Amino acid sequence: MAKRIFPSMRAPAYAHVPEEQWNSWRWQLSHRLNSVDELAAVLPLTDSERKALSAPGLFRVDITPYFVSLINPDDPEDPVRRQVIPTDAEMVPFTGMMEDSLAEDAHSPVPGLVHRYPDRVLMLVTTQCASYCRYCTRSRIVGDPKEQFSRAEFDLQIDYLRRTPQVRDVLLSGGDPLTLAPKLLEELISRLREIEHIEIIRIGSRVPVFLPMR
């Protein structure tokens, strides 16, 4: 099957990148931007952005070349820009910062599974994303490459679902499920499909926005 091409805007810094590389989701992931120097080579940064990007302990920054090319380089308030580039406002502590703002832990019968409503669950399958939104509601658990859900935790999630017949709807989330290795994602979905009372399997993802090549 012919490879799908995604014609899109490119920042001038990427004008030299061959079409085949630009349209490779693996190339996009391996060339994400996360530092002052990398971002400044693509678009002018404000003092506020430079300060935030240099601050220790800030929520992870990773921006695909595709998505950074959508940013208006002349507008510091560009909505696309504000989604992914931090400002020094993030450095100001506030009540509840990095806490469980959606109270998901209180409704988690096993690690990575949130069962708040009777007939549906949220199944967290990864802590990784293609790019990281500055407004992330799970910033306390998302973005650390050393923290991943284990196969044993997946087994606990599946076992709970098998034992809970009122659940008919499963939303895969994380992190972003579409950053998982295809074989692992296929395995998880196949195991869910084996459970007779599960009728709906959904995937919560921003990969179509950050990484349409995927």
C-alpha positions in Angstrom: 0.0 0.0 0.0 1.3 3.5 -0.9 2.5 5.6 2.0 0.1 8.3 3.0 1.5 11.8 2.5 0.5 14.7 4.9 1.0 18.0 3.1 1.4 20.6 5.8 3.0 23.8 6.8 6.6 23.6 7.7 8.7 26.0 9.7 11.6 27.3 7.6 14.0 25.3 9.8 12.5 22.1 8.3 12.6 23.1 4.6 15.5 20.8 4.0 13.9 17.7 5.5 13.1 15.1 2.8 9.4 14.3 2.4 9.8 10.7 3.4 11.4 11.7 6.8 8.8 14.4 7.4 6.0 11.9 6.9 7.6 9.3 9.2 6.0 9.3 12.6 9.1 7.8 14.1 11.2 10.7 12.7 8.8 13.2 14.2 9.0 11.6 17.6 12.8 11.3 17.5 13.1 15.0 16.6 10.8 16.5 19.2 11.8 19.9 20.6 12.2 20.4 24.3 14.9 23.0 25.0 15.4 26.7 24.6 18.1 26.2 21.9 16.0 23.7 19.9 12.9 25.9 20.0 14.7 29.1 19.4 16.1 27.6 16.2 12.5 27.3 14.9 10.7 30.4 16.2 11.5 33.4 18.4 10.9 32.8 22.1 9.7 35.4 24.6 11.6 36.0 27.8 8.8 34.3 29.7 9.1 31.2 27.6 12.9 31.1 27.9 12.7 31.4 31.7 10.1 28.6 31.9 12.0 26.3 29.6 15.1 26.7 31.6 13.4 26.1 35.0 14.1 22.8 36.8 11.2 20.5 37.6 8.7 21.9 35.1 6.2 19.5 33.5 7.8 17.8 30.5 8.0 19.7 27.2 8.1 17.8 23.9 6.8 19.2 20.7 6.8 17.5 17.3 8.2 19.3 14.3 4.8 19.0 12.6 3.0 20.7 15.5 5.6 23.4 16.1 5.3 24.3 12.4 1.6 25.2 13.0 2.5 28.0 15.4 2.4 31.6 14.3 6.0 32.7 15.1 5.0 36.3 15.4 2.2 35.9 17.9 3.2 35.1 21.5 -0.5 34.5 22.3 -1.1 32.1 19.5 -3.5 29.5 20.8 -1.5 26.7 19.2 1.7 28.0 20.8 0.1 28.3 24.3 -1.0 24.7 24.2 2.6 23.4 24.2 5.2 26.1 25.1 5.4 26.9 28.8 5.6 30.4 30.2 6.9 31.6 33.6 3.3 31.5 34.9 3.8 27.8 35.3 6.5 28.4 37.8 4.2 30.1 40.3 3.0 27.5 42.9 -0.7 27.3 43.5 -3.0 25.2 45.7 -3.6 21.8 44.3 -0.7 22.0 41.9 0.3 18.4 40.7 -2.5 16.9 42.7 -5.2 14.6 41.6 -7.5 17.4 40.4 -10.1 15.0 38.9 -10.2 12.8 42.0 -9.4 9.7 39.9 -7.4 7.9 42.6 -10.4 7.7 44.9 -12.2 5.7 42.2 -9.3 3.4 41.2 -10.0 -0.2 42.2 -6.7 -1.4 40.7 -3.7 0.6 39.4 -4.4 2.5 36.2 -8.2 1.9 36.2 -10.7 4.6 37.1 -14.3 3.3 37.7 -16.3 6.4 38.6 -19.5 5.6 36.6 -21.3 2.3 36.8 -21.2 1.2 33.2 -17.8 2.6 32.1 -14.2 2.8 33.0 -11.1 4.8 32.2 -8.1 2.5 31.5 -4.7 4.2 31.7 -2.3 2.3 29.5 0.8 4.6 29.2 2.3 7.7 30.7 3.7 9.0 27.4 2.4 11.4 24.8 3.5 12.6 21.4 3.5 16.2 22.8 2.6 17.5 26.2 -0.3 19.9 26.8 0.4 22.6 29.3 -3.1 22.2 30.7 -2.7 18.4 31.3 -5.0 17.2 34.1 -2.7 14.2 34.8 0.6 16.0 34.9 1.3 14.2 38.2 1.7 10.9 36.4 2.3 11.8 32.7 5.6 12.5 31.0 8.2 10.5 33.1 9.8 8.0 30.7 10.9 5.9 33.7 7.3 5.4 34.8 5.3 3.0 32.7 2.4 0.6 33.4 3.6 -2.9 33.7 2.2 -6.0 32.1 1.2 -7.2 35.6 -0.8 -4.0 36.0 -2.5 -4.6 32.7 -3.4 -8.1 33.9 -5.0 -6.6 37.1 -7.0 -4.2 35.0 -8.3 -7.0 32.6 -9.1 -9.3 35.6 -11.1 -6.5 37.3 -13.1 -5.9 34.0 -13.8 -9.6 33.7 -15.2 -9.7 37.2 -17.3 -6.5 36.8 -20.2 -7.3 34.3 -21.8 -3.9 34.6 -19.0 -2.3 32.7 -19.9 -2.0 29.0 -17.7 0.9 27.9 -13.9 1.2 28.2 -12.0 4.4 27.4 -8.2 3.8 26.8 -6.2 6.8 27.9 -3.0 7.8 29.7 -0.8 9.4 28.4 -1.8 8.7 24.8 -2.6 5.1 23.8 -1.5 5.7 20.2 2.1 6.2 21.4 2.2 2.5 22.4 3.9 -0.1 20.3 1.3 -1.3 17.8 1.6 -4.9 18.9 1.0 -4.0 22.6 -2.0 -1.8 21.7 -3.4 -4.6 19.5 -3.0 -7.1 22.4 -4.8 -4.9 24.9 -7.7 -4.3 22.5 -7.9 -8.0 21.7 -8.1 -8.9 25.4 -10.8 -6.4 25.9 -12.8 -7.7 23.0 -12.7 -11.2 24.6 -14.8 -9.9 27.5 -18.4 -10.4 26.4 -20.1 -7.6 28.4 -17.8 -4.9 27.0 -19.6 -3.4 24.0 -17.6 -0.2 23.4 -13.8 0.4 23.3 -12.7 4.0 22.8 -9.3 5.6 22.5 -8.7 9.1 23.9 -5.8 10.5 21.8 -4.3 13.7 20.5 -2.0 11.9 18.2 -4.2 12.9 15.2 -3.4 16.5 16.1 0.3 16.2 17.1 1.4 13.4 14.9 -1.1 12.6 12.1 1.6 10.5 10.4 1.0 7.9 13.0 
